[in-house]
Amino acid sequence: MKKTNATITAISSLLTLGAAAFAAPTFAADKPDLEKCYGVAKAGKNDCAGPAHACSGQSKTDAGGKEWISLPKGTCERLSGGSLTAK
């Protein structure tokens, strides 16, 4: 019985952690101290939908001009290739 309870607890913990990993990311529109920065996201690290997909984390190339990530205001334009508008 104790092994069964421990197994259930372990599985529940993994499911909870997995759900947290798939929670909606924080977007620039939700926080006034963040801005959308286009052209600097690594492949698979974008924050929202792009031209060829509908979810975050699905970009296929590095520094895609239509892919963006949320960054603190004032940071984007200091990055090489960073833009506040889609390319």
N, CA, C and O atoms as CSV, one atom per row, in Angstrom:
chain,resi,resn,atom,element,x,y,z
A,1,MET,N,N,0.817,-1.178,0.000
A,1,MET,CA,C,0.000,0.000,0.000
A,1,MET,C,C,0.872,1.258,0.000
A,1,MET,O,O,0.561,2.222,-0.699
A,2,LYS,N,N,1.959,1.259,0.774
A,2,LYS,CA,C,2.822,2.427,0.844
A,2,LYS,C,C,3.502,2.693,-0.492
A,2,LYS,O,O,3.674,3.846,-0.885
A,3,LYS,N,N,3.893,1.622,-1.196
A,3,LYS,CA,C,4.521,1.800,-2.504
A,3,LYS,C,C,3.524,2.393,-3.495
A,3,LYS,O,O,3.901,3.224,-4.321
A,4,THR,N,N,2.279,1.987,-3.427
A,4,THR,CA,C,1.245,2.516,-4.325
A,4,THR,C,C,1.032,3.997,-4.069
A,4,THR,O,O,0.953,4.777,-5.018
A,5,ASN,N,N,0.935,4.402,-2.810
A,5,ASN,CA,C,0.757,5.813,-2.481
A,5,ASN,C,C,1.959,6.632,-2.930
A,5,ASN,O,O,1.801,7.738,-3.447
A,6,ALA,N,N,3.147,6.100,-2.738
A,6,ALA,CA,C,4.362,6.804,-3.161
A,6,ALA,C,C,4.391,6.950,-4.683
A,6,ALA,O,O,4.799,7.988,-5.205
A,7,THR,N,N,3.962,5.918,-5.381
A,7,THR,CA,C,3.917,5.969,-6.839
A,7,THR,C,C,2.906,7.006,-7.314
A,7,THR,O,O,3.191,7.781,-8.227
A,8,ILE,N,N,1.747,7.021,-6.710
A,8,ILE,CA,C,0.711,8.000,-7.078
A,8,ILE,C,C,1.199,9.417,-6.811
A,8,ILE,O,O,0.985,10.316,-7.625
A,9,THR,N,N,1.848,9.615,-5.682
A,9,THR,CA,C,2.384,10.940,-5.346
A,9,THR,C,C,3.444,11.359,-6.359
A,9,THR,O,O,3.455,12.509,-6.799
A,10,ALA,N,N,4.323,10.452,-6.729
A,10,ALA,CA,C,5.372,10.764,-7.696
A,10,ALA,C,C,4.783,11.113,-9.060
A,10,ALA,O,O,5.222,12.073,-9.694
A,11,ILE,N,N,3.813,10.358,-9.507
A,11,ILE,CA,C,3.175,10.622,-10.799
A,11,ILE,C,C,2.435,11.953,-10.763
A,11,ILE,O,O,2.496,12.721,-11.723
A,12,SER,N,N,1.742,12.231,-9.672
A,12,SER,CA,C,1.030,13.503,-9.540
A,12,SER,C,C,1.999,14.678,-9.589
A,12,SER,O,O,1.706,15.701,-10.208
A,13,SER,N,N,3.134,14.537,-8.945
A,13,SER,CA,C,4.141,15.598,-8.963
A,13,SER,C,C,4.656,15.842,-10.375
A,13,SER,O,O,4.813,16.992,-10.786
A,14,LEU,N,N,4.916,14.789,-11.111
A,14,LEU,CA,C,5.390,14.929,-12.483
A,14,LEU,C,C,4.341,15.595,-13.365
A,14,LEU,O,O,4.678,16.441,-14.193
A,15,LEU,N,N,3.089,15.229,-13.199
A,15,LEU,CA,C,2.017,15.843,-13.982
A,15,LEU,C,C,1.880,17.328,-13.659
A,15,LEU,O,O,1.644,18.136,-14.557
A,16,THR,N,N,2.025,17.691,-12.399
A,16,THR,CA,C,1.941,19.085,-12.003
A,16,THR,C,C,3.090,19.884,-12.601
A,16,THR,O,O,2.880,20.988,-13.104
A,17,LEU,N,N,4.291,19.343,-12.552
A,17,LEU,CA,C,5.448,20.021,-13.140
A,17,LEU,C,C,5.296,20.140,-14.652
A,17,LEU,O,O,5.664,21.158,-15.238
A,18,GLY,N,N,4.760,19.113,-15.276
A,18,GLY,CA,C,4.541,19.144,-16.722
A,18,GLY,C,C,3.529,20.198,-17.114
A,18,GLY,O,O,3.702,20.876,-18.126
A,19,ALA,N,N,2.478,20.347,-16.330
A,19,ALA,CA,C,1.465,21.368,-16.621
A,19,ALA,C,C,2.057,22.763,-16.481
A,19,ALA,O,O,1.718,23.657,-17.257
A,20,ALA,N,N,2.928,22.960,-15.513
A,20,ALA,CA,C,3.566,24.268,-15.326
A,20,ALA,C,C,4.467,24.601,-16.512
A,20,ALA,O,O,4.592,25.766,-16.889
A,21,ALA,N,N,5.086,23.599,-17.092
A,21,ALA,CA,C,5.969,23.832,-18.242
A,21,ALA,C,C,5.188,24.281,-19.469
A,21,ALA,O,O,5.725,24.990,-20.320
A,22,PHE,N,N,3.915,23.872,-19.570
A,22,PHE,CA,C,3.100,24.226,-20.716
A,22,PHE,C,C,2.172,25.410,-20.447
A,22,PHE,O,O,1.314,25.727,-21.271
A,23,ALA,N,N,2.340,26.054,-19.312
A,23,ALA,CA,C,1.513,27.228,-19.006
A,23,ALA,C,C,1.829,28.330,-19.999
A,23,ALA,O,O,2.934,28.398,-20.537
A,24,ALA,N,N,0.859,29.184,-20.237
A,24,ALA,CA,C,1.038,30.281,-21.199
A,24,ALA,C,C,2.173,31.198,-20.767
A,24,ALA,O,O,2.235,31.600,-19.605
A,25,PRO,N,N,3.071,31.532,-21.688
A,25,PRO,CA,C,4.163,32.427,-21.350
A,25,PRO,C,C,3.655,33.856,-21.133
A,25,PRO,O,O,2.564,34.213,-21.577
A,26,THR,N,N,4.453,34.654,-20.453
A,26,THR,CA,C,4.107,36.049,-20.228
A,26,THR,C,C,4.474,36.848,-21.465
A,26,THR,O,O,5.617,36.794,-21.919
A,27,PHE,N,N,3.531,37.580,-22.009
A,27,PHE,CA,C,3.759,38.352,-23.210
A,27,PHE,C,C,3.928,39.820,-22.871
A,27,PHE,O,O,3.523,40.272,-21.800
A,28,ALA,N,N,4.519,40.548,-23.776
A,28,ALA,CA,C,4.781,41.959,-23.567
A,28,ALA,C,C,3.500,42.746,-23.306
A,28,ALA,O,O,3.519,43.710,-22.542
A,29,ALA,N,N,2.396,42.354,-23.922
A,29,ALA,CA,C,1.136,43.070,-23.739
A,29,ALA,C,C,0.611,42.930,-22.311
A,29,ALA,O,O,-0.131,43.789,-21.837
A,30,ASP,N,N,0.991,41.856,-21.628
A,30,ASP,CA,C,0.524,41.611,-20.267
A,30,ASP,C,C,1.294,42.411,-19.225
A,30,ASP,O,O,0.782,42.649,-18.131
A,31,LYS,N,N,2.498,42.822,-19.541
A,31,LYS,CA,C,3.343,43.542,-18.590
A,31,LYS,C,C,3.888,44.803,-19.250
A,31,LYS,O,O,4.555,44.724,-20.282
A,32,PRO,N,N,3.614,45.948,-18.672
A,32,PRO,CA,C,4.050,47.197,-19.299
A,32,PRO,C,C,5.568,47.402,-19.309
A,32,PRO,O,O,6.063,48.242,-20.060
A,33,ASP,N,N,6.315,46.654,-18.494
A,33,ASP,CA,C,7.765,46.820,-18.468
A,33,ASP,C,C,8.480,45.909,-19.470
A,33,ASP,O,O,9.709,45.858,-19.491
A,34,LEU,N,N,7.713,45.189,-20.301
A,34,LEU,CA,C,8.286,44.318,-21.325
A,34,LEU,C,C,7.885,44.796,-22.710
A,34,LEU,O,O,6.876,45.482,-22.872
A,35,GLU,N,N,8.683,44.428,-23.710
A,35,GLU,CA,C,8.360,44.755,-25.102
A,35,GLU,C,C,8.644,43.545,-25.984
A,35,GLU,O,O,9.464,42.693,-25.643
A,36,LYS,N,N,7.955,43.482,-27.119
A,36,LYS,CA,C,8.197,42.413,-28.089
A,36,LYS,C,C,9.455,42.772,-28.861
A,36,LYS,O,O,9.581,43.879,-29.385
A,37,CYS,N,N,10.388,41.824,-28.927
A,37,CYS,CA,C,11.636,42.035,-29.658
A,37,CYS,C,C,11.714,41.001,-30.781
A,37,CYS,O,O,11.823,39.801,-30.528
A,38,TYR,N,N,11.656,41.478,-32.015
A,38,TYR,CA,C,11.686,40.620,-33.198
A,38,TYR,C,C,13.116,40.424,-33.683
A,38,TYR,O,O,13.957,41.311,-33.539
A,39,GLY,N,N,13.382,39.264,-34.256
A,39,GLY,CA,C,14.651,39.014,-34.927
A,39,GLY,C,C,15.789,38.535,-34.054
A,39,GLY,O,O,16.923,38.457,-34.526
A,40,VAL,N,N,15.530,38.208,-32.789
A,40,VAL,CA,C,16.619,37.756,-31.928
A,40,VAL,C,C,16.368,36.384,-31.304
A,40,VAL,O,O,17.251,35.844,-30.637
A,41,ALA,N,N,15.182,35.811,-31.511
A,41,ALA,CA,C,14.833,34.529,-30.889
A,41,ALA,C,C,15.604,33.379,-31.531
A,41,ALA,O,O,15.741,33.317,-32.753
A,42,LYS,N,N,16.097,32.487,-30.710
A,42,LYS,CA,C,16.728,31.260,-31.197
A,42,LYS,C,C,15.632,30.292,-31.655
A,42,LYS,O,O,14.480,30.407,-31.238
A,43,ALA,N,N,15.996,29.352,-32.504
A,43,ALA,CA,C,15.035,28.349,-32.968
A,43,ALA,C,C,14.427,27.626,-31.767
A,43,ALA,O,O,15.143,27.135,-30.894
A,44,GLY,N,N,13.092,27.571,-31.739
A,44,GLY,CA,C,12.394,26.892,-30.666
A,44,GLY,C,C,12.259,27.697,-29.388
A,44,GLY,O,O,11.756,27.176,-28.392
A,45,LYS,N,N,12.689,28.945,-29.381
A,45,LYS,CA,C,12.646,29.761,-28.167
A,45,LYS,C,C,11.776,31.007,-28.310
A,45,LYS,O,O,11.861,31.908,-27.475
A,46,ASN,N,N,10.943,31.078,-29.346
A,46,ASN,CA,C,10.072,32.243,-29.530
A,46,ASN,C,C,8.950,32.235,-28.502
A,46,ASN,O,O,8.618,31.190,-27.940
A,47,ASP,N,N,8.362,33.416,-28.257
A,47,ASP,CA,C,7.316,33.534,-27.242
A,47,ASP,C,C,5.903,33.387,-27.774
A,47,ASP,O,O,4.992,33.123,-26.990
A,48,CYS,N,N,5.681,33.543,-29.052
A,48,CYS,CA,C,4.309,33.454,-29.541
A,48,CYS,C,C,4.283,33.001,-30.994
A,48,CYS,O,O,5.313,32.681,-31.587
A,49,ALA,N,N,3.075,32.984,-31.547
A,49,ALA,CA,C,2.861,32.488,-32.904
A,49,ALA,C,C,3.678,33.242,-33.939
A,49,ALA,O,O,4.002,34.417,-33.765
A,50,GLY,N,N,4.000,32.552,-35.002
A,50,GLY,CA,C,4.727,33.137,-36.114
A,50,GLY,C,C,4.002,32.847,-37.408
A,50,GLY,O,O,2.877,32.350,-37.383
A,51,PRO,N,N,4.622,33.145,-38.544
A,51,PRO,CA,C,3.955,32.962,-39.824
A,51,PRO,C,C,3.686,31.504,-40.200
A,51,PRO,O,O,2.786,31.234,-40.995
A,52,ALA,N,N,4.443,30.569,-39.650
A,52,ALA,CA,C,4.290,29.173,-40.054
A,52,ALA,C,C,3.786,28.266,-38.929
A,52,ALA,O,O,3.748,27.047,-39.092
A,53,HIS,N,N,3.399,28.849,-37.791
A,53,HIS,CA,C,2.939,28.052,-36.656
A,53,HIS,C,C,2.040,28.882,-35.760
A,53,HIS,O,O,1.924,30.094,-35.940
A,54,ALA,N,N,1.406,28.235,-34.795
A,54,ALA,CA,C,0.443,28.932,-33.944
A,54,ALA,C,C,0.819,28.921,-32.461
A,54,ALA,O,O,0.018,29.338,-31.625
A,55,CYS,N,N,2.017,28.454,-32.123
A,55,CYS,CA,C,2.370,28.352,-30.704
A,55,CYS,C,C,3.785,28.832,-30.421
A,55,CYS,O,O,4.625,28.929,-31.316
A,56,SER,N,N,4.024,29.130,-29.143
A,56,SER,CA,C,5.373,29.513,-28.745
A,56,SER,C,C,6.289,28.297,-28.806
A,56,SER,O,O,5.834,27.159,-28.699
A,57,GLY,N,N,7.564,28.546,-28.977
A,57,GLY,CA,C,8.544,27.469,-28.998
A,57,GLY,C,C,8.572,26.648,-30.266
A,57,GLY,O,O,9.154,25.563,-30.274
A,58,GLN,N,N,7.959,27.126,-31.347
A,58,GLN,CA,C,7.920,26.340,-32.569
A,58,GLN,C,C,8.664,26.977,-33.735
A,58,GLN,O,O,8.530,26.512,-34.867
A,59,SER,N,N,9.430,28.008,-33.498
A,59,SER,CA,C,10.181,28.607,-34.606
A,59,SER,C,C,11.250,27.623,-35.073
A,59,SER,O,O,11.806,26.871,-34.273
A,60,LYS,N,N,11.525,27.634,-36.348
A,60,LYS,CA,C,12.461,26.665,-36.932
A,60,LYS,C,C,13.851,27.230,-37.184
A,60,LYS,O,O,14.800,26.464,-37.352
A,61,THR,N,N,13.997,28.560,-37.215
A,61,THR,CA,C,15.290,29.165,-37.512
A,61,THR,C,C,15.679,30.178,-36.442
A,61,THR,O,O,14.820,30.719,-35.747
A,62,ASP,N,N,16.953,30.425,-36.317
A,62,ASP,CA,C,17.449,31.460,-35.423
A,62,ASP,C,C,17.209,32.825,-36.055
A,62,ASP,O,O,17.313,32.979,-37.272
A,63,ALA,N,N,16.889,33.812,-35.229
A,63,ALA,CA,C,16.771,35.217,-35.635
A,63,ALA,C,C,15.754,35.445,-36.753
A,63,ALA,O,O,15.980,36.273,-37.635
A,64,GLY,N,N,14.646,34.723,-36.721
A,64,GLY,CA,C,13.584,34.938,-37.696
A,64,GLY,C,C,12.979,36.324,-37.521
A,64,GLY,O,O,12.683,36.727,-36.396
A,65,GLY,N,N,12.795,37.047,-38.595
A,65,GLY,CA,C,12.313,38.416,-38.532
A,65,GLY,C,C,10.883,38.566,-38.044
A,65,GLY,O,O,10.487,39.660,-37.641
A,66,LYS,N,N,10.104,37.502,-38.068
A,66,LYS,CA,C,8.719,37.573,-37.605
A,66,LYS,C,C,8.519,36.865,-36.270
A,66,LYS,O,O,7.406,36.841,-35.743
A,67,GLU,N,N,9.574,36.295,-35.724
A,67,GLU,CA,C,9.520,35.630,-34.423
A,67,GLU,C,C,9.949,36.625,-33.353
A,67,GLU,O,O,10.852,37.431,-33.575
A,68,TRP,N,N,9.296,36.567,-32.188
A,68,TRP,CA,C,9.655,37.518,-31.142
A,68,TRP,C,C,9.750,36.867,-29.777
A,68,TRP,O,O,9.227,35.777,-29.543
A,69,ILE,N,N,10.438,37.571,-28.876
A,69,ILE,CA,C,10.520,37.205,-27.470
A,69,ILE,C,C,10.252,38.460,-26.645
A,69,ILE,O,O,10.444,39.574,-27.133
A,70,SER,N,N,9.816,38.293,-25.418
A,70,SER,CA,C,9.588,39.415,-24.516
A,70,SER,C,C,10.893,39.759,-23.816
A,70,SER,O,O,11.569,38.885,-23.273
A,71,LEU,N,N,11.237,41.028,-23.834
A,71,LEU,CA,C,12.440,41.515,-23.169
A,71,LEU,C,C,12.108,42.785,-22.388
A,71,LEU,O,O,11.133,43.467,-22.704
A,72,PRO,N,N,12.907,43.107,-21.374
A,72,PRO,CA,C,12.689,44.369,-20.665
A,72,PRO,C,C,12.817,45.549,-21.630
A,72,PRO,O,O,13.650,45.538,-22.537
A,73,LYS,N,N,11.976,46.567,-21.418
A,73,LYS,CA,C,12.000,47.737,-22.294
A,73,LYS,C,C,13.389,48.330,-22.377
A,73,LYS,O,O,14.101,48.423,-21.377
A,74,GLY,N,N,13.770,48.731,-23.584
A,74,GLY,CA,C,15.068,49.340,-23.822
A,74,GLY,C,C,16.168,48.352,-24.163
A,74,GLY,O,O,17.265,48.766,-24.537
A,75,THR,N,N,15.906,47.063,-24.045
A,75,THR,CA,C,16.927,46.045,-24.306
A,75,THR,C,C,16.994,45.663,-25.783
A,75,THR,O,O,18.084,45.464,-26.321
A,76,CYS,N,N,15.852,45.559,-26.434
A,76,CYS,CA,C,15.769,45.025,-27.788
A,76,CYS,C,C,16.638,45.780,-28.785
A,76,CYS,O,O,17.409,45.174,-29.528
A,77,GLU,N,N,16.513,47.077,-28.799
A,77,GLU,CA,C,17.236,47.855,-29.810
A,77,GLU,C,C,18.742,47.861,-29.586
A,77,GLU,O,O,19.493,48.280,-30.466
A,78,ARG,N,N,19.194,47.404,-28.427
A,78,ARG,CA,C,20.628,47.305,-28.176
A,78,ARG,C,C,21.197,45.971,-28.651
A,78,ARG,O,O,22.416,45.805,-28.693
A,79,LEU,N,N,20.343,45.027,-29.005
A,79,LEU,CA,C,20.788,43.719,-29.486
A,79,LEU,C,C,20.992,43.742,-30.992
A,79,LEU,O,O,20.236,44.385,-31.720
A,80,SER,N,N,22.006,43.046,-31.449
A,80,SER,CA,C,22.260,42.947,-32.882
A,80,SER,C,C,21.112,42.223,-33.556
A,80,SER,O,O,20.820,41.076,-33.217
A,81,GLY,N,N,20.465,42.865,-34.493
A,81,GLY,CA,C,19.334,42.277,-35.210
A,81,GLY,C,C,17.998,42.514,-34.529
A,81,GLY,O,O,16.961,42.165,-35.092
A,82,GLY,N,N,17.989,43.093,-33.336
A,82,GLY,CA,C,16.754,43.331,-32.594
A,82,GLY,C,C,15.940,44.461,-33.189
A,82,GLY,O,O,16.491,45.483,-33.598
A,83,SER,N,N,14.626,44.280,-33.239
A,83,SER,CA,C,13.723,45.282,-33.800
A,83,SER,C,C,12.413,45.238,-33.040
A,83,SER,O,O,11.980,44.169,-32.609
A,84,LEU,N,N,11.771,46.397,-32.870
A,84,LEU,CA,C,10.476,46.466,-32.209
A,84,LEU,C,C,9.327,46.174,-33.150
A,84,LEU,O,O,8.177,46.090,-32.719
A,85,THR,N,N,9.626,46.017,-34.439
A,85,THR,CA,C,8.621,45.685,-35.437
A,85,THR,C,C,9.057,44.446,-36.221
A,85,THR,O,O,10.250,44.190,-36.387
A,86,ALA,N,N,8.078,43.688,-36.695
A,86,ALA,CA,C,8.387,42.489,-37.478
A,86,ALA,C,C,9.035,42.886,-38.799
A,86,ALA,O,O,8.721,43.933,-39.365
A,87,LYS,N,N,9.934,42.050,-39.281
A,87,LYS,CA,C,10.637,42.324,-40.541
A,87,LYS,C,C,9.929,41.652,-41.687
A,87,LYS,O,O,10.365,41.763,-42.833
